[in-house]
Amino acid sequence: MKGPDPLLLSRLRPEWSAHIPLTMAQKVVGLLILAGVITGLVLAPLAAGRVLVAICTVYYVAFTLYKFMLVRLSVSQSAEIRVPIERLAELHDEDLPRYSILVPLYHEPETVVRLVESIQALDYPANRKDVQLLLEEDDGETRAAVAAMWMPPGFRVTLIPRSHPRTKPKACNIGLALARGKYLVIYDAEDRPEPDQLKKAVIGFRQADDRVICLQSKLNYYNPRQNLLTRWFTAEYSAWFDLFLPGLAALNAVIPLGGTSNHFITRPLRSLLGWDAYNVTEDCDLGIRIYRAGYRTQMLDTTTWEEACGRLPFWIRQRTRWLKGYLQTYLVHMRQPVRLLRELGLSNFLHFQVLIGGLVFGFVINPLFWIMTLLWFVFRVESLSLLFPGMVFLMGALCLFAGNFTFAYIGAVGCYRRACYDLVKYALVAPVYWGLMSVSAWRAVWQFFRNPFLWEKTRHGFFAGT
């Protein structure tokens, strides 16, 4: 008997899939832009340089103001769904729907015991949980670890056939096809969701607008003080999930999903054909498609604790994958920009430009401006001043001082909101961390053209604490 098709999106809606990294039209437009830039720099280098610097400077100012606005809006009453304890107490087990839990695993035998304990700890009736451990067919070590364990009721193993592409969304699509629950959530192997998260999601869906088919939980780390990298990572996540995404929710804006702890209503998720198996940041892409289809996402006031990647080589690979997926998502949805504008509306179209395309663009161009700044302050290369005439210089100075301070300050506010007071000082020296993100961004662009579907897996299990 033939099993579920994990590539359904690429077969039925190829225009929404990253299966083809660049369309012919995009290649032509990209080559024309590149040719225009090179021609301008050759024939009129000063004028072309000024235009490019002005465009980048305007972007920096807009991005700074945009993020500051989201932080201000994150305190709004509409920023997230909050479920009072009293509402949880009113729930009766017999009235709760079946809840599907998908857990993709790959070469993670050391996490299996803790994973099963975390899911068992969820305050939800065992006979209402439908838990699928999604195991790759050729992952003998994880399969052996699972086979050696006693599986609680409601747990089952779903084998993922070895096939191209080898990605998490492909595994999740098979799990989605076999899911039995009204609602569905994705958890990663190292996740530790708060025990009442499923119940909060059930109430959240009941009180949300009918168009809301996804509730995104907040993510944070249980090992923030392992080393300097995890301290910076925690500051970044605190700002992203506690400030930026709630700010977007307050605007009813398009929300790029996190890779875990996003809760769905199963039926409309299936109508969207699940995840794009070729997109290595499938969560972000799905967040955009949810809005294009007329549905909505809301933030849910509950947290899932994860293990922050504390080793630089694995962190670089993880961040490369994320940024490559953002680039894939941007290019897929910009294949027909007029249609995208019509389906998202002008406001969400602009959110998409800043959040998805702008994020990658910023990390790519950052090193160029850092080099120019260094040349100016250290070597006094006077010719650089010609690239920053009048208002462009004023905006550049604003970005250099006020902009960088704003981004560091936002990270500090995120740490403060999470009561990680001792991490605030590390957020204030985050520019080194931004440099690492730019390394990942350039690596992501290179990999997009060389190996677009490569899934560089994040390694876990390095943190020995509890």
Secondary structure, 3 states (H helix, E strand, C coil): CCCCCCCHHHHHCHHHCCCCCCCHHHHHHHHHHHHHHHHHHHHCHHHHHHHHHHHHHHHHHHHHHHHHHHHHHCCCCCCCECCCHHHHHCCCHHHCCCEEEEEEECCCHHHHHHHHHHHHCCCCCHHHEEEEEEEECCCHHHHHHHHCCCCCCCEEEEEECCCCCCCHHHHHHHHHHHCCCCEEEECCCCCEECCCHHHHHHHHHHHCCCCEEEEEEEEEECCCCCCHHHHHHHHHHHHHHHHHHHHHHHCCCCCCCCCCCEEEEHHHHHHCCCCCCCCCCHHHHHHHHHHHCCCEEEEEEEEEEECCCCCHHHHHHHHHHHHHHHHHHHHHHCCCHHHHHHHHHHHHHHHHHHHHHHHHHHHHHHHHHHHHHHHHHHHCCHHHHHHCCCHHHHHHHHHHHHHHHHHHHHHHHHHHHCCCHHHHHHHCCCHHHHHHHHHHHHHHHHHHHHCCCCCCCCCCCCCCCC
